[in-house]
Amino acid sequence: MSALTARRTYAALAAVQAADAAACVGPVAPVAEALEAVGLPKRLWPVLPVVKGASALGLLSVYRFPRLARVTTLMLTVYFMLAAGSHIRARDWSPGLVAASSFLALYGAMTVTGPETS
């Protein structure tokens, strides 16, 4: 068992995604600034809490449906690839790029390894 395959990791990351979804509902000021910095149209902002909330549920599915959790990590890899690409396209060298790139690497590695099964 490794940290990448542990169910606790999936649960912890689900909490991160849920908190991020809640922050996107308003959105809170730092999130709004980041979305404006990368040029995401305001008409798409309401979609973010739904996507992030669904990803939290997908990560939590690791306990019952590990394959769904693995598909979720694949979709999060795509999401963070787009996020990192948006930061680069906008020439936004903020900590948001570091976060998006880090999550891209993490979810990519989790997709390759998959969750532990018991």
C-alpha positions as CSV (number, residue, x, y, z in Angstrom):
1,M,0.0,0.0,0.0
2,S,1.3,3.5,-0.9
3,A,-0.1,6.9,-0.1
4,L,-1.2,7.2,-3.8
5,T,-3.4,4.1,-3.6
6,A,-4.7,4.5,0.0
7,R,-8.4,5.1,0.4
8,R,-7.6,7.7,3.1
9,T,-5.8,9.7,0.4
10,Y,-8.9,9.6,-1.8
11,A,-11.1,10.7,1.2
12,A,-8.7,13.6,2.1
13,L,-8.7,14.8,-1.5
14,A,-12.5,14.5,-1.7
15,A,-12.6,16.9,1.3
16,V,-10.3,19.3,-0.6
17,Q,-12.5,19.2,-3.6
18,A,-15.6,19.7,-1.5
19,A,-14.1,22.7,0.2
20,D,-13.0,24.1,-3.2
21,A,-16.5,23.6,-4.5
22,A,-17.9,25.6,-1.6
23,A,-15.4,28.3,-2.2
24,C,-16.6,28.5,-5.8
25,V,-20.2,28.9,-5.0
26,G,-19.9,32.7,-4.2
27,P,-17.2,32.6,-5.4
28,V,-15.0,33.9,-2.6
29,A,-12.7,36.9,-3.5
30,P,-9.5,34.9,-4.2
31,V,-11.3,32.4,-6.4
32,A,-13.0,35.2,-8.3
33,E,-9.7,36.9,-8.8
34,A,-8.1,33.7,-10.1
35,L,-10.9,33.0,-12.5
36,E,-10.7,36.6,-13.9
37,A,-6.9,36.3,-14.2
38,V,-7.2,33.3,-16.4
39,G,-10.0,34.8,-18.4
40,L,-12.7,32.2,-17.6
41,P,-16.0,33.6,-18.8
42,K,-18.4,34.5,-16.0
43,R,-21.2,32.4,-17.6
44,L,-19.1,29.3,-16.8
45,W,-18.4,30.1,-13.1
46,P,-21.6,28.4,-11.9
47,V,-20.5,25.1,-13.4
48,L,-17.4,24.9,-11.3
49,P,-19.1,24.1,-7.9
50,V,-21.0,21.3,-9.6
51,V,-18.0,19.8,-11.3
52,K,-15.9,20.0,-8.1
53,G,-18.7,18.6,-6.0
54,A,-19.2,15.7,-8.4
55,S,-15.4,15.1,-8.3
56,A,-15.6,14.9,-4.5
57,L,-18.3,12.3,-4.7
58,G,-16.4,10.4,-7.3
59,L,-13.3,10.3,-5.1
60,L,-15.4,9.1,-2.2
61,S,-16.7,6.2,-4.3
62,V,-13.3,4.5,-3.7
63,Y,-14.9,2.7,-0.8
64,R,-17.6,1.1,-2.9
65,F,-16.7,1.5,-6.5
66,P,-12.9,1.8,-6.9
67,R,-13.1,1.9,-10.7
68,L,-15.3,5.0,-10.6
69,A,-12.8,6.6,-8.3
70,R,-10.1,5.8,-10.8
71,V,-12.1,7.4,-13.6
72,T,-12.6,10.4,-11.4
73,T,-8.8,10.8,-11.0
74,L,-8.5,10.6,-14.8
75,M,-11.1,13.3,-15.2
76,L,-9.4,15.4,-12.5
77,T,-6.1,15.0,-14.4
78,V,-7.8,16.4,-17.5
79,Y,-9.4,19.2,-15.5
80,F,-6.1,20.3,-14.0
81,M,-4.3,20.0,-17.4
82,L,-6.9,22.5,-18.6
83,A,-6.4,24.7,-15.5
84,A,-2.6,24.7,-15.8
85,G,-2.9,25.4,-19.5
86,S,-5.3,28.3,-18.8
87,H,-2.8,29.9,-16.4
88,I,0.0,29.5,-18.9
89,R,-2.1,30.9,-21.8
90,A,-3.0,33.9,-19.6
91,R,0.7,34.3,-18.6
92,D,-0.6,34.1,-15.0
93,W,2.5,32.9,-13.1
94,S,0.7,33.0,-9.7
95,P,0.6,30.3,-7.0
96,G,-2.6,29.1,-8.9
97,L,-0.3,27.7,-11.6
98,V,1.8,25.9,-9.0
99,A,-1.3,24.4,-7.4
100,A,-2.8,23.4,-10.7
101,S,0.4,21.8,-11.8
102,S,0.8,20.0,-8.5
103,F,-2.7,18.6,-8.6
104,L,-2.1,17.6,-12.3
105,A,0.9,15.5,-11.3
106,L,-0.9,14.0,-8.2
107,Y,-4.0,13.0,-10.0
108,G,-2.0,11.7,-13.0
109,A,0.0,9.5,-10.7
110,M,-3.1,8.3,-8.9
111,T,-4.8,7.5,-12.3
112,V,-1.8,5.3,-13.3
113,T,-1.6,3.5,-10.0
114,G,-5.3,3.3,-9.2
115,P,-6.8,2.8,-5.7
116,E,-6.0,-0.2,-3.5
117,T,-8.6,-2.9,-3.6
118,S,-9.5,-5.3,-0.8
